[in-house]
Amino acid sequence: MARADAPRLSTAPAQPSLATRLFERCEPVFWIGPGLLLFFVFVHLPVLLQLALSLTSSGLDGRIAFVGLANFKTLWADADYWFSIVNNIQFAIATVIGKLLLSLILALALNSAFTGQNLFRTIFFLPVIISFVAIGTIWGFMFQFEFGAINQLLNRLGLGALAQDWLGDPRFALWSIVFVDIWKWTGFHMVIYLAGLQALPRELTEAASVDGASAWQRLRYITLPLLSRYTGTNIIIATLGAFSVFDLIYVMTQGGPFGSTQVAMMQVYLQAFQFHRLGYASTQATVLLAIIAIVSIVVMRLTKRADEGEA
Amino acid sequence: MTMRITRRSYLLGSAALAGAALSPFGARAQSATPLAYKGELSIVGLQRNPPDKAFEAIVAAFEAAHPDIKVKATQYPSERFVALLTASLAAGEPLDMLVLNGQDLRRYAVDGTLGPLDGLVGDTARFAPAALETGRIDGKLWGVPYGWYGGFPVFYNKAVLDKHGLSEPKSYDDFLVIRDKLKAAGIKTFTHPGKNIYLWPVWFFTTFAQTTGNRANERTVEILTGKGKFTDPDVVQALDLVFQFGKDELITRSVFSLDTPQAVAEFSSGRAAFFMQHDGLIQQIFTAKPEAVDLDVMLMPKLVTGEAKSQFPGGPAAVIGIPAKVEGDRKAAILALLADLTSDAANTTIVRDNNGTVPVNLSVKGSDIPQVSKLIQLSDGLNTYLDWNWPPEITRVFQEGMQAGVAGQMSAEAVAAKAQATLDRLVGEGYAFK
């Protein structure tokens, strides 16, 4: 008996209608369109507006005047801004190195199985979820010269000579904030390194052990090179964070004492919200964006090269 | 259409009517002349914490007396006031009255937002001259003081001085004697929230009042209009006088990590004897009642030779202005409300309910607290905060420069030169003091 659908199977498939084809072609746009639109409105559009504003002199009164590159010329001669950029660079170098080293050490320590492993991971991650304001306030008390816990501890240990005015002395203020920033973010970078360590093929380190490689040699020649991608990610995230640091400094020192903890974002804040120079603040933010972009590109290139070398 | 009255709305309504009827404002407002205007009046003011209940009561009484008028009061936090008001004005929101921070009055007077009030606010002799002067720009009255005024005198702990056989200093040398005796006992002469850069300029305001022969505000206007310079000797000398406090360790380096609560703690625990602080400290001390403190208040002793007298910097808690666009019956209505808010009866309640210090109305007695009474006497000749005239960039230079100067990191000449360079740059960019 012939199948009922035989004639249909023998014919060529019917062409979908124009509307269907059009829908199929445009369907991805419908799915990703709203997301893209939101992304554009909240990420790209502000950057574009910032770029446009950087070419104007505008204040909170809503008056905007096109000034071309005049703001960039002013910025070039703005000693306060470049001083804050130098502070930012010092802050970035110190925090990136500190976070990377500490997080790597912690990740290596917490990667091996032992009782309480998860508890320690949680403890080290805890500062990440505490707000900057709370952290800044608590550490501000701890660093206080006379009643602060740190100097009290040094005095109790008979190390009173080491007690310093940690946030009130320009020689120590920036480095005290560096310390707090490292303390806050190390747990975050540790998690990234842990993810990397758990993705490493065990055969390589086991084979190296069989060949008689020491623990240091396994770390130096196998683990670290294989982690380079994660190191790159950590460097980029830490660098971006270091150049956009604001809240911790605002809470702990407000940029003082004597401007010793002024960073680029503090300058942008000052220009925009205290001096109401939105155009000039946008110029400062644009230059900062360029600096961050250049640093990120360099780091990505270096990481990529390291990856390719390993491959 | 039926109107549904719930138990809650009935109780609230009854309470409001009873409150309005029983309050002194209610009694006053009910006898007020009827107003031709009908509709809504819009007030934008400063957010107070705790809320200014007296203000709310006066407004409620006004509404009760004029049932056809509804008052809509919006409050913005002080630190975002300018930004929010700018947005509101740009959006065309109606505005009939502004209750401003004193330092913002100039901005809205010179840009045409506010209209002059000369001859519209009754007898201005009811206000303390120092408080009223804040509202006057270029000879015209743009705002009237509201509530109380106060500032930064020098507070001291009499108990600490008595314990060490010392008395209130009358000269800079007296401070040095006090420093030596207290240092031996492990007590600081001055405490100061030195981490908070916003509070450093008050030291300069205090010394500049003396180096200018009590012409601090006039000299400030001269400098900002190019008839003087920040590098002039009176400015440099005023800075130097403050920096000397650091050099002589009357203010020690340890204050640079103190914020306001920590400085208050240092003072109220008897670990520092003097404190140049806002007079809100009186209420703080009276609320906490610290055992180690017998609070007293004084003016900075005379630090210069010549005719100048000691003054302390300050200003009214708020200033009320009326937008230039408000006209006709609407203006008559809002002026009636302004009269209610600035009457002697209202002022008495406002100062009492908000723990204010020196009433802006001369005939209002103010608090019986001895320290407040003394402060009221000292307030005669209070000089308005100079940064109410400065552009914010200059304020910043002084904030950072004062902090650095007291720490010995910058000289008075360097701070003055930086202020002048900043002003020159601003003028080059189009800034003009009005």
Interface residues (C-beta under 8 A of the other chain):
Chain A: S57 L60 D61 G62 G140 F143 Q144 F145 E146 F147 G148 D165 W166 L167 G168 D169 P170 T253 Q254 G255 G256 P257 F258 G259 L270 F273 Q274 F275 H276
Chain B: V82 A83 T86 A90 D111 G194 K195 N196 I197 R253 S254 V255 F256 S257 L258 D259 Q262 E266 R271 P391 P392 E393 R396 E400 Q403 A404 A407 Q409 M410 E429
